């Protein structure tokens, strides 16, 4: 089976560094659009070519080195935008070590991470101006979200002061303009900088769901190998356009949503917020969307809700049945049969890629039924991130619950298996991190003989496809030694229309002298009020939820049944990729 898959891999160009990637893409796709940006919020998209990206990155990197920042650690924080990406590559591809930071962190958390990494400079969007006004860091560089130059023949709009005085707030445009002059005068410090593919060049702080952040050290080769192996199983072409919606500091977005797209000569548009996704997809004529399950599951739910409201749900079901029959004969009529659905996404969307958490298999199959192609992957920041993924040349229907086989140069093993074959997932490959920054003991806990111990639980089928069942740290162990995976119970709970989301955990019960399954439930108030009316009180909501859990319990083995229920109105505390942070909610 493995050889059969490899025979179908897409052709790729090999590379060892992201500098090599960006330089070669600038040569191959020079005048093609790399980015689609807006001059103002709500405006039209304008193109930034690969030639301009190369120009801006080289100029900025040259200026940073001239400021004495060679080999320094430099942070980037802010909303998804072109200047964020250009700054990222200007640091990574020849200046120093880039430290992407989560824009949802508190002021104190940001300060702590800057100090922990030893950053000498920080790029930030206007939103963070107050944060850095009085913060003691050598260089503060402000970047824009809107209004970038989109034609290299246009001079940059620079401030009267210009310069790069330590301690003062500097403007991105000023540094790029100054760098352009240096390059024009023959300065090749950045352009000719040699990159060691295996040296630490980025520190990514994890937003772990179970504990405090750790600085993951990655090299160029870690990230480059991940991009190349991903492109062997997912075909992105220069004609493709993506819409960047995930947090840009996260390795899922920065590696697979941005760097991979640039490697393939495609283009990236930046969205303006979650409520504008459909509008931006249409404006950018996006063909590919990379997102987390929560986004896709919400969109899928809205499609059916609208069909029910308009009285077309029956027609939709019949059309889906017809499309399945046609597919069995090798004919995919999804785009024609569900034209109105596709038009809501701009009419061009062909591929959805989901990761960061498991998606409901019924949602994946549902999008396939509607004529979209959906791939899912499994990854971790420590693996740059991809460990496994569903190839686009395989039928996703049969294995909708799987996150696919290991990437080409990777290897997956399952250790410490229980009687059902479930055990801890360990992985090795060229994309595995160098270690945790200044944390040798933490590194030794997870890196053993070249294998990264993920802390996730799962199993492999006969064809080597991986299935995730949960986190090792989350497993509830009863007095009789039974293992209960909270994620499995949550899956059954979250499928109910009256429940928005849930968190299952163990709670020790003194009376029974055993650990019992407990659940925090966040009701789907919109669905409840729509069915029972706005006057439906909180006590009635709680009674409804208890009834729902009782019905779910009937379908579960006795030892897995939920014994304690807590209904909560407020949102769970989550990571920026919408995963519930268990340690902060229990």
Secondary structure, DSSP 8 states (H G I E B T S, - for coil): -HHHHHHT-------S-HHHHHHHHHHHSTTSEEEEEESSTTS-EEEEEHHHHHHHHHHHHHHHHHTT-TT-EEEEESSS-HHHHHHHHHHHTTTSEEEE--TTS-HHHHHHHHHHHT-SEEEEEGGGHHHHHS---SEEEEE-SS-----TTS-----SS-S--TTSEEEHHHHHHHHHHHHHTT--TTTT----TTSEEEEEE---SSS---EEEEEHHHHHHHHHHHHHHS---TT-EEEE-S-TTSHIIIIIIIIHHHHTT-EEEE-S-GGGHHHHHHHHT-SEEEEEHHHHHHHHHHHHHHHHHHT-HHHHHHHHHHHHHHHHTT---HHHHTHHHHHHTTS---EEEEESS---HHHHHHHHHTT-EEEEEEEEGGGTEEEEE--TTS-TTTTTT---EE-TT-EEEEES--TTS-EEEEEESTTS-SEETT-HHHHHHHEETTEEEEEEEEEE-TT--EEEEEEGGG-EE-TT--EE-HHHHHHHHHTSTTEEEEEEEEEEETTTTEEEEEEEEEE-HHHHHHHH-TT--HHHHHHHHHHHHHHHHTTS-GGGSEEEEEE-SS---B-TTS-B-HHHH-
